[in-house]
Amino acid sequence: MKQLIVYLIYFLCGGISLFGQDSLKIKFRSRALLDATVSGYGKEQAQGYYSLEDFRVGFKAVYGKYELKADIGLGGGKVAIKDLMLNYHLKNSVLALGNGYEPFSMDMLISTVDLRFHQSATSVLAFADSRKFGITYHYYNKHCYLATGVYTNNDINKFGGESHKNSFVSTSRGVVRKIKDKGRLLHVGGAVSYRTSQVNVEESPIGSVSSDGVTSMFPAALLEADIPDMGSELKGVIEFLYTAPRFMIQSEYFFDCLHRTSGQNSYRAHGGYIQGGILLKGREFEYDTMYAVPGRPVTPQAIELVARFNYTDMNDERSGILGGEEKDLSLGINFYLNRYLGIKINGSYVWVGNFCNSFYQKNFFLSQLRLQYVF
């Protein structure tokens, strides 16, 4: 299945090229993230790690109002489809079909190379999902952004596999904003997502909600809750963003409710984060009005100090499901050498609360380094 999709992408690219050389624009792209983590956690298997966290190649082809995007992940010795989107652009709107992120968490929609830290906050990883195959309609103007879509509860790599889930997801997001000159922006919004119960399953499915925490390089998730007899799910998020020429503040708060087919109490969890960045060198932050997400500093060569506090509670005594509770504080500095190369250095302290994964027995500190390129 994956090989067929890869061949299809290259066939489409070649076919479009022949269709209209004068009007067609094709841009090939690639990115790589090389990470290293060092911890004083005291466990032999968690002293230090390094890995090629992400390596992918792809292209964007534009012909008239049509836009085709494709990214193929090559990390870890596996070939996986990342983004595969066919976009049709109208006036102040985009209709998108394919494999990508649903319009839920602002931070999850930001490109990995533009994140303030190595990965999204613990709460984002707990309550936002991976890519899904579906259709999304985006509307935008200077004052607002609205999006809604319907998706299968799978990304394209899981079609027909053992992890295929027979359910559907409907997600909508709305933002109101005030954009001023000199890089000043006020952005307030939120999103809601509903997932149906799985069908065509012999037994009531056991679902799970989990988060790796501040690093994905440790051998176990920090938070993890198993939900027996999992039914439908309703979750939401409220978001805030403010940018100025020299600093930015970004925050999201999530709530999640998973219903049970057995009539038992629903499982509820919540969490959120607040983070900020200050430019020691450079001015202003990019902002994509089409999809309502912030980006890296506008200045090609910039130095940014960043800080983030996160709280996540996946313990729900009412339902009898205990997935863990934690707090973490991260500080870092990002060096943007140019438009293509960057270095990110940060340290995080994690307060391990009740019922976290048994691997985590005490509070710990870790430092992380990332070398990244993108073009």
C-alpha positions as a Markdown table, in Angstrom:
| # | Residue | x | y | z |
|---|---|---|---|---|
| 1 | Met | 0.0 | 0.0 | 0.0 |
| 2 | Lys | 2.8 | 2.5 | 1.0 |
| 3 | Gln | 4.8 | 1.7 | -2.1 |
| 4 | Leu | 1.8 | 2.2 | -4.3 |
| 5 | Ile | 1.2 | 5.6 | -2.7 |
| 6 | Val | 4.8 | 6.6 | -3.2 |
| 7 | Tyr | 4.7 | 5.7 | -6.9 |
| 8 | Leu | 1.4 | 7.6 | -7.3 |
| 9 | Ile | 3.0 | 10.7 | -5.9 |
| 10 | Tyr | 5.8 | 10.7 | -8.3 |
| 11 | Phe | 3.5 | 9.8 | -11.1 |
| 12 | Leu | 1.3 | 12.8 | -10.3 |
| 13 | Cys | 4.3 | 15.1 | -10.1 |
| 14 | Gly | 5.6 | 13.9 | -13.5 |
| 15 | Gly | 2.1 | 14.1 | -15.0 |
| 16 | Ile | 1.5 | 17.6 | -13.8 |
| 17 | Ser | 4.9 | 18.6 | -15.2 |
| 18 | Leu | 3.9 | 17.4 | -18.7 |
| 19 | Phe | 0.5 | 19.0 | -18.4 |
| 20 | Gly | 1.7 | 22.6 | -18.3 |
| 21 | Gln | 5.3 | 23.6 | -18.1 |
| 22 | Asp | 4.8 | 27.3 | -18.4 |
| 23 | Ser | 2.2 | 27.6 | -15.5 |
| 24 | Leu | 3.4 | 24.8 | -13.3 |
| 25 | Lys | 5.6 | 25.6 | -10.2 |
| 26 | Ile | 7.3 | 22.7 | -8.4 |
| 27 | Lys | 9.4 | 23.1 | -5.3 |
| 28 | Phe | 11.2 | 20.1 | -3.9 |
| 29 | Arg | 11.9 | 20.2 | -0.1 |
| 30 | Ser | 13.5 | 18.3 | 2.7 |
| 31 | Arg | 14.2 | 18.6 | 6.4 |
| 32 | Ala | 16.1 | 16.7 | 9.1 |
| 33 | Leu | 16.1 | 16.9 | 12.9 |
| 34 | Leu | 19.1 | 15.5 | 14.7 |
| 35 | Asp | 18.4 | 15.3 | 18.5 |
| 36 | Ala | 20.5 | 14.6 | 21.6 |
| 37 | Thr | 19.2 | 14.2 | 25.1 |
| 38 | Val | 21.1 | 14.0 | 28.4 |
| 39 | Ser | 19.4 | 13.3 | 31.7 |
| 40 | Gly | 20.5 | 13.0 | 35.3 |
| 41 | Tyr | 17.6 | 10.8 | 36.0 |
| 42 | Gly | 19.8 | 8.1 | 37.5 |
| 43 | Lys | 18.5 | 5.2 | 35.4 |
| 44 | Glu | 21.2 | 3.6 | 33.2 |
| 45 | Gln | 18.8 | 3.4 | 30.2 |
| 46 | Ala | 18.0 | 7.1 | 30.5 |
| 47 | Gln | 21.4 | 8.7 | 30.8 |
| 48 | Gly | 21.6 | 10.0 | 27.2 |
| 49 | Tyr | 20.2 | 9.4 | 23.7 |
| 50 | Tyr | 20.7 | 10.7 | 20.3 |
| 51 | Ser | 18.7 | 10.0 | 17.2 |
| 52 | Leu | 17.6 | 11.3 | 13.8 |
| 53 | Glu | 14.2 | 12.3 | 15.0 |
| 54 | Asp | 12.8 | 13.2 | 11.7 |
| 55 | Phe | 14.1 | 13.0 | 8.1 |
| 56 | Arg | 11.8 | 13.6 | 5.2 |
| 57 | Val | 11.7 | 14.6 | 1.5 |
| 58 | Gly | 8.8 | 16.0 | -0.5 |
| 59 | Phe | 7.5 | 18.5 | -2.9 |
| 60 | Lys | 4.9 | 21.2 | -3.5 |
| 61 | Ala | 3.4 | 21.5 | -7.0 |
| 62 | Val | 1.2 | 24.5 | -7.9 |
| 63 | Tyr | -0.9 | 24.8 | -11.0 |
| 64 | Gly | -3.5 | 27.5 | -11.2 |
| 65 | Lys | -5.8 | 27.1 | -8.2 |
| 66 | Tyr | -4.6 | 23.6 | -7.4 |
| 67 | Glu | -1.8 | 22.8 | -5.0 |
| 68 | Leu | -0.4 | 19.3 | -4.3 |
| 69 | Lys | 1.8 | 18.7 | -1.2 |
| 70 | Ala | 3.6 | 15.5 | -0.4 |
| 71 | Asp | 6.1 | 14.6 | 2.3 |
| 72 | Ile | 7.6 | 11.2 | 2.8 |
| 73 | Gly | 9.2 | 10.3 | 6.1 |
| 74 | Leu | 12.4 | 8.2 | 5.9 |
| 75 | Gly | 13.5 | 8.1 | 9.5 |
| 76 | Gly | 14.0 | 5.0 | 11.6 |
| 77 | Gly | 14.5 | 2.8 | 8.5 |
| 78 | Lys | 10.8 | 3.1 | 7.6 |
| 79 | Val | 9.0 | 4.8 | 4.8 |
| 80 | Ala | 5.8 | 6.5 | 5.9 |
| 81 | Ile | 3.5 | 9.0 | 4.3 |
| 82 | Lys | 3.4 | 12.2 | 6.3 |
| 83 | Asp | 1.5 | 15.0 | 4.6 |
| 84 | Leu | -0.3 | 14.2 | 1.3 |
| 85 | Met | -2.7 | 17.0 | 0.5 |
| 86 | Leu | -4.5 | 18.2 | -2.6 |
| 87 | Asn | -5.6 | 21.8 | -2.0 |
| 88 | Tyr | -8.0 | 23.9 | -4.1 |
| 89 | His | -7.7 | 27.6 | -3.5 |
| 90 | Leu | -10.7 | 29.9 | -3.7 |
| 91 | Lys | -11.0 | 33.5 | -2.7 |
| 92 | Asn | -10.3 | 33.6 | 1.1 |
| 93 | Ser | -10.7 | 29.9 | 1.4 |
| 94 | Val | -9.1 | 26.5 | 0.8 |
| 95 | Leu | -10.6 | 23.1 | 0.3 |
| 96 | Ala | -8.1 | 20.4 | 1.3 |
| 97 | Leu | -8.3 | 16.6 | 0.7 |
| 98 | Gly | -5.8 | 14.1 | 1.9 |
| 99 | Asn | -3.6 | 13.0 | 4.8 |
| 100 | Gly | -2.8 | 15.8 | 7.3 |
| 101 | Tyr | -3.6 | 17.2 | 10.7 |
| 102 | Glu | -7.1 | 18.1 | 11.6 |
| 103 | Pro | -7.7 | 21.7 | 12.7 |
| 104 | Phe | -7.6 | 21.2 | 16.4 |
| 105 | Ser | -4.5 | 22.2 | 18.4 |
| 106 | Met | -2.7 | 25.4 | 17.2 |
| 107 | Asp | 0.7 | 24.0 | 18.4 |
| 108 | Met | 0.2 | 20.7 | 16.6 |
| 109 | Leu | -0.4 | 22.6 | 13.3 |
| 110 | Ile | 2.9 | 24.4 | 13.5 |
| 111 | Ser | 5.7 | 23.0 | 11.4 |
| 112 | Thr | 8.2 | 21.0 | 13.6 |
| 113 | Val | 11.1 | 23.2 | 12.6 |
| 114 | Asp | 9.2 | 26.3 | 13.8 |
| 115 | Leu | 8.3 | 25.0 | 17.3 |
| 116 | Arg | 9.7 | 26.9 | 20.2 |
| 117 | Phe | 10.9 | 23.6 | 21.7 |
| 118 | His | 11.9 | 20.1 | 20.4 |
| 119 | Gln | 8.3 | 19.0 | 20.5 |
| 120 | Ser | 4.9 | 20.2 | 21.5 |
| 121 | Ala | 3.9 | 20.5 | 25.1 |
| 122 | Thr | 3.0 | 17.4 | 27.2 |
| 123 | Ser | -0.7 | 18.4 | 27.1 |
| 124 | Val | -0.7 | 18.9 | 23.3 |
| 125 | Leu | 0.7 | 15.4 | 22.8 |
| 126 | Ala | -1.9 | 13.9 | 25.2 |
| 127 | Phe | -5.0 | 15.5 | 23.6 |
| 128 | Ala | -4.2 | 16.2 | 20.0 |
| 129 | Asp | -4.1 | 13.4 | 17.5 |
| 130 | Ser | -1.8 | 12.4 | 14.7 |
| 131 | Arg | -2.6 | 12.9 | 11.0 |
| 132 | Lys | -5.9 | 11.7 | 9.6 |
| 133 | Phe | -7.2 | 11.2 | 6.1 |
| 134 | Gly | -10.2 | 13.4 | 5.3 |
| 135 | Ile | -11.4 | 16.7 | 3.9 |
| 136 | Thr | -11.2 | 20.2 | 5.4 |
| 137 | Tyr | -12.6 | 23.5 | 4.4 |
| 138 | His | -10.7 | 26.6 | 5.6 |
| 139 | Tyr | -12.0 | 30.2 | 5.4 |
| 140 | Tyr | -9.9 | 33.2 | 6.4 |
| 141 | Asn | -9.7 | 37.0 | 6.3 |
| 142 | Lys | -7.9 | 39.7 | 8.2 |
| 143 | His | -10.2 | 39.4 | 11.2 |
| 144 | Cys | -11.1 | 35.6 | 11.5 |
| 145 | Tyr | -10.3 | 32.1 | 10.6 |
| 146 | Leu | -12.8 | 29.2 | 10.4 |
| 147 | Ala | -12.3 | 25.6 | 9.5 |
| 148 | Thr | -14.3 | 22.4 | 9.6 |
| 149 | Gly | -13.7 | 18.9 | 8.4 |
| 150 | Val | -14.6 | 15.2 | 8.4 |
| 151 | Tyr | -12.0 | 12.5 | 8.7 |
| 152 | Thr | -11.4 | 8.8 | 9.1 |
| 153 | Asn | -9.9 | 7.9 | 12.5 |
| 154 | Asn | -6.7 | 6.8 | 10.7 |
| 155 | Asp | -3.8 | 8.2 | 8.8 |
| 156 | Ile | -3.1 | 6.8 | 5.3 |
| 157 | Asn | -0.4 | 4.5 | 6.6 |
| 158 | Lys | -2.9 | 2.5 | 8.7 |
| 159 | Phe | -5.4 | 1.7 | 6.0 |
| 160 | Gly | -6.1 | -2.0 | 6.0 |
| 161 | Gly | -3.6 | -2.7 | 8.9 |
| 162 | Glu | -4.2 | -4.2 | 12.3 |
| 163 | Ser | -4.4 | -0.7 | 13.9 |
| 164 | His | -7.1 | 0.4 | 11.5 |
| 165 | Lys | -10.0 | 2.0 | 13.4 |
| 166 | Asn | -13.5 | 2.0 | 12.1 |
| 167 | Ser | -14.8 | 5.3 | 13.3 |
| 168 | Phe | -15.1 | 8.9 | 12.0 |
| 169 | Val | -14.1 | 12.3 | 13.4 |
| 170 | Ser | -15.6 | 15.7 | 12.9 |
| 171 | Thr | -13.4 | 18.7 | 13.9 |
| 172 | Ser | -14.0 | 22.5 | 13.7 |
| 173 | Arg | -11.8 | 25.4 | 14.7 |
| 174 | Gly | -12.5 | 29.2 | 14.9 |
| 175 | Val | -10.2 | 32.2 | 15.6 |
| 176 | Val | -10.9 | 35.9 | 15.9 |
| 177 | Arg | -7.8 | 38.1 | 15.6 |
| 178 | Lys | -6.6 | 41.7 | 15.3 |
| 179 | Ile | -3.6 | 42.3 | 13.2 |
| 180 | Lys | -1.6 | 45.5 | 13.5 |
| 181 | Asp | 1.5 | 46.8 | 11.8 |
| 182 | Lys | 5.0 | 46.2 | 13.2 |
| 183 | Gly | 4.3 | 42.5 | 13.9 |
| 184 | Arg | 1.6 | 43.0 | 16.6 |
| 185 | Leu | -1.2 | 40.4 | 16.6 |
| 186 | Leu | -3.9 | 39.4 | 19.1 |
| 187 | His | -5.4 | 36.0 | 18.4 |
| 188 | Val | -8.1 | 34.1 | 20.4 |
| 189 | Gly | -9.9 | 31.0 | 19.4 |
| 190 | Gly | -10.8 | 27.4 | 20.1 |
| 191 | Ala | -11.7 | 24.1 | 18.5 |
| 192 | Val | -14.0 | 21.1 | 19.2 |
| 193 | Ser | -13.7 | 17.5 | 18.0 |
| 194 | Tyr | -16.2 | 14.6 | 18.1 |
| 195 | Arg | -15.2 | 11.0 | 17.3 |
| 196 | Thr | -17.8 | 8.3 | 16.8 |
| 197 | Ser | -17.6 | 4.9 | 18.5 |
| 198 | Gln | -15.9 | 2.1 | 16.6 |
| 199 | Val | -18.0 | -0.2 | 14.6 |
| 200 | Asn | -17.5 | -3.7 | 13.2 |
| 201 | Val | -15.5 | -4.8 | 16.2 |
| 202 | Glu | -16.0 | -8.2 | 17.9 |
| 203 | Glu | -15.3 | -6.9 | 21.4 |
| 204 | Ser | -15.6 | -3.5 | 23.1 |
| 205 | Pro | -12.4 | -1.7 | 22.2 |
| 206 | Ile | -9.8 | -0.6 | 24.8 |
| 207 | Gly | -8.7 | 2.9 | 24.0 |
| 208 | Ser | -5.8 | 4.8 | 25.3 |
| 209 | Val | -4.6 | 8.4 | 25.9 |
| 210 | Ser | -0.9 | 8.9 | 26.4 |
| 211 | Ser | 1.9 | 11.5 | 26.2 |
| 212 | Asp | 5.7 | 11.1 | 26.0 |
| 213 | Gly | 6.1 | 14.3 | 28.1 |
| 214 | Val | 9.1 | 16.7 | 27.3 |
| 215 | Thr | 11.0 | 14.1 | 25.3 |
| 216 | Ser | 10.1 | 11.1 | 23.1 |
| 217 | Met | 13.5 | 9.6 | 23.5 |
| 218 | Phe | 12.8 | 7.9 | 26.9 |
| 219 | Pro | 11.7 | 4.2 | 26.7 |
| 220 | Ala | 8.2 | 4.8 | 28.1 |
| 221 | Ala | 5.4 | 7.3 | 27.9 |
| 222 | Leu | 5.2 | 9.6 | 30.9 |
| 223 | Leu | 1.4 | 9.6 | 31.0 |
| 224 | Glu | -0.8 | 6.8 | 29.9 |
| 225 | Ala | -4.5 | 5.9 | 30.5 |
| 226 | Asp | -6.2 | 2.8 | 29.2 |
| 227 | Ile | -10.0 | 3.2 | 28.7 |
| 228 | Pro | -12.0 | -0.1 | 28.8 |
| 229 | Asp | -15.2 | -0.2 | 26.7 |
| 230 | Met | -14.3 | 3.0 | 24.9 |
| 231 | Gly | -17.1 | 4.6 | 23.1 |
| 232 | Ser | -17.3 | 8.0 | 21.5 |
| 233 | Glu | -15.1 | 11.0 | 22.4 |
| 234 | Leu | -15.7 | 14.7 | 22.7 |
| 235 | Lys | -12.8 | 17.1 | 23.3 |
| 236 | Gly | -12.1 | 20.8 | 23.0 |
| 237 | Val | -9.4 | 23.4 | 23.3 |
| 238 | Ile | -9.2 | 27.2 | 23.8 |
| 239 | Glu | -6.2 | 29.0 | 22.5 |
| 240 | Phe | -4.5 | 32.4 | 22.9 |
| 241 | Leu | -1.7 | 34.0 | 20.9 |
| 242 | Tyr | -0.1 | 37.5 | 21.2 |
| 243 | Thr | 2.9 | 38.6 | 19.2 |
| 244 | Ala | 4.9 | 41.9 | 19.3 |
| 245 | Pro | 8.1 | 42.9 | 17.5 |
| 246 | Arg | 10.3 | 41.4 | 20.2 |
| 247 | Phe | 8.2 | 38.8 | 22.1 |
| 248 | Met | 5.3 | 36.4 | 21.8 |
| 249 | Ile | 3.0 | 34.5 | 24.2 |
| 250 | Gln | 1.1 | 31.4 | 23.3 |
| 251 | Ser | -1.2 | 29.2 | 25.3 |
| 252 | Glu | -3.8 | 26.4 | 25.0 |
| 253 | Tyr | -6.0 | 24.6 | 27.5 |
| 254 | Phe | -7.5 | 21.2 | 26.6 |
| 255 | Phe | -10.4 | 19.1 | 28.0 |
| 256 | Asp | -11.3 | 15.5 | 26.9 |
| 257 | Cys | -14.3 | 13.3 | 27.6 |
| 258 | Leu | -14.3 | 9.6 | 26.5 |
| 259 | His | -17.6 | 7.9 | 26.9 |
| 260 | Arg | -17.9 | 4.2 | 27.8 |
| 261 | Thr | -20.1 | 1.7 | 26.0 |
| 262 | Ser | -20.7 | -0.3 | 29.2 |
| 263 | Gly | -22.6 | 2.6 | 30.8 |
| 264 | Gln | -19.8 | 3.3 | 33.3 |
| 265 | Asn | -18.7 | 6.8 | 34.1 |
| 266 | Ser | -17.0 | 8.6 | 31.2 |
| 267 | Tyr | -13.2 | 9.3 | 31.5 |
| 268 | Arg | -12.3 | 12.9 | 31.7 |
| 269 | Ala | -8.9 | 14.5 | 31.5 |
| 270 | His | -7.5 | 18.0 | 31.1 |
| 271 | Gly | -4.3 | 20.1 | 30.8 |
| 272 | Gly | -2.7 | 23.1 | 29.2 |
| 273 | Tyr | 0.5 | 25.1 | 28.7 |
| 274 | Ile | 1.7 | 28.7 | 28.4 |
| 275 | Gln | 4.9 | 29.6 | 26.6 |
| 276 | Gly | 6.7 | 32.7 | 25.5 |
| 277 | Gly | 9.7 | 33.8 | 23.4 |
| 278 | Ile | 11.9 | 36.9 | 23.5 |
| 279 | Leu | 14.1 | 37.9 | 20.6 |
| 280 | Leu | 17.6 | 38.9 | 21.7 |
| 281 | Lys | 18.4 | 39.4 | 18.0 |
| 282 | Gly | 15.9 | 39.9 | 15.2 |
| 283 | Arg | 12.4 | 41.3 | 15.0 |
| 284 | Glu | 8.8 | 40.0 | 14.5 |
| 285 | Phe | 7.4 | 36.5 | 14.2 |
| 286 | Glu | 5.8 | 34.9 | 11.1 |
| 287 | Tyr | 2.1 | 34.3 | 11.2 |
| 288 | Asp | 0.1 | 32.2 | 8.6 |
| 289 | Thr | -3.2 | 34.0 | 8.2 |
| 290 | Met | -4.5 | 31.1 | 5.9 |
| 291 | Tyr | -4.2 | 28.5 | 8.7 |
| 292 | Ala | -4.0 | 30.8 | 11.8 |
| 293 | Val | -0.6 | 29.5 | 13.2 |
| 294 | Pro | 2.6 | 31.3 | 14.3 |
| 295 | Gly | 6.0 | 30.6 | 12.9 |
| 296 | Arg | 9.7 | 31.4 | 13.4 |
| 297 | Pro | 11.2 | 34.9 | 13.6 |
| 298 | Val | 10.9 | 36.9 | 10.5 |
| 299 | Thr | 14.6 | 37.9 | 10.7 |
| 300 | Pro | 16.6 | 35.2 | 8.9 |
| 301 | Gln | 19.4 | 35.3 | 11.6 |
| 302 | Ala | 17.8 | 35.5 | 15.0 |
| 303 | Ile | 18.4 | 34.5 | 18.6 |
| 304 | Glu | 15.4 | 33.7 | 20.8 |
| 305 | Leu | 15.0 | 32.9 | 24.5 |
| 306 | Val | 12.0 | 30.7 | 25.2 |
| 307 | Ala | 10.1 | 29.4 | 28.3 |
| 308 | Arg | 7.2 | 27.0 | 28.8 |
| 309 | Phe | 5.1 | 25.8 | 31.7 |
| 310 | Asn | 2.8 | 22.8 | 31.3 |
| 311 | Tyr | 0.3 | 21.0 | 33.5 |
| 312 | Thr | -1.5 | 17.8 | 32.6 |
| 313 | Asp | -3.9 | 15.7 | 34.7 |
| 314 | Met | -5.0 | 12.3 | 33.3 |
| 315 | Asn | -6.2 | 11.0 | 36.7 |
| 316 | Asp | -10.0 | 10.7 | 36.9 |
| 317 | Glu | -11.0 | 9.0 | 40.1 |
| 318 | Arg | -14.7 | 9.3 | 39.2 |
| 319 | Ser | -14.2 | 6.8 | 36.4 |
| 320 | Gly | -11.5 | 4.8 | 38.2 |
| 321 | Ile | -9.0 | 5.4 | 35.4 |
| 322 | Leu | -5.6 | 6.9 | 36.5 |
| 323 | Gly | -3.2 | 7.9 | 33.8 |
| 324 | Gly | -0.9 | 10.2 | 35.8 |
| 325 | Glu | -0.4 | 13.8 | 36.6 |
| 326 | Glu | 2.6 | 16.0 | 35.9 |
| 327 | Lys | 4.0 | 19.5 | 35.7 |
| 328 | Asp | 7.0 | 20.6 | 33.7 |
| 329 | Leu | 9.0 | 23.8 | 33.2 |
| 330 | Ser | 11.3 | 24.3 | 30.2 |
| 331 | Leu | 13.8 | 27.0 | 29.3 |
| 332 | Gly | 15.8 | 27.3 | 26.1 |
| 333 | Ile | 17.6 | 29.3 | 23.5 |
| 334 | Asn | 17.1 | 29.0 | 19.7 |
| 335 | Phe | 19.7 | 30.1 | 17.2 |
| 336 | Tyr | 18.4 | 30.6 | 13.7 |
| 337 | Leu | 21.6 | 30.7 | 11.6 |
| 338 | Asn | 19.8 | 31.4 | 8.4 |
| 339 | Arg | 16.5 | 30.4 | 6.7 |
| 340 | Tyr | 17.7 | 26.8 | 6.5 |
| 341 | Leu | 19.8 | 26.0 | 9.5 |
| 342 | Gly | 18.9 | 26.2 | 13.2 |
| 343 | Ile | 20.2 | 25.1 | 16.7 |
| 344 | Lys | 17.8 | 24.6 | 19.7 |
| 345 | Ile | 19.1 | 24.1 | 23.2 |
| 346 | Asn | 16.8 | 23.7 | 26.2 |
| 347 | Gly | 16.5 | 22.1 | 29.6 |
| 348 | Ser | 13.3 | 20.8 | 31.3 |
| 349 | Tyr | 12.4 | 19.9 | 34.9 |
| 350 | Val | 9.5 | 17.5 | 35.4 |
| 351 | Trp | 7.5 | 17.1 | 38.6 |
| 352 | Val | 6.3 | 13.5 | 38.5 |
| 353 | Gly | 2.9 | 13.3 | 40.2 |
| 354 | Asn | 0.6 | 10.4 | 41.2 |
| 355 | Phe | 0.2 | 7.4 | 38.9 |
| 356 | Cys | 2.6 | 8.3 | 36.2 |
| 357 | Asn | 4.2 | 5.4 | 34.3 |
| 358 | Ser | 6.2 | 3.2 | 36.6 |
| 359 | Phe | 9.4 | 4.0 | 34.8 |
| 360 | Tyr | 9.2 | 7.5 | 36.3 |
| 361 | Gln | 9.7 | 7.2 | 40.1 |
| 362 | Lys | 10.9 | 10.7 | 40.9 |
| 363 | Asn | 11.3 | 14.3 | 39.6 |
| 364 | Phe | 14.0 | 14.7 | 36.9 |
| 365 | Phe | 15.8 | 17.2 | 34.8 |
| 366 | Leu | 17.0 | 16.7 | 31.2 |
| 367 | Ser | 18.8 | 18.8 | 28.6 |
| 368 | Gln | 18.2 | 18.6 | 24.9 |
| 369 | Leu | 20.0 | 19.7 | 21.7 |
| 370 | Arg | 18.6 | 19.8 | 18.2 |
| 371 | Leu | 20.4 | 20.5 | 14.9 |
| 372 | Gln | 17.9 | 21.1 | 12.1 |
| 373 | Tyr | 17.8 | 22.0 | 8.5 |
| 374 | Val | 14.9 | 22.7 | 6.2 |
| 375 | Phe | 14.7 | 23.9 | 2.6 |
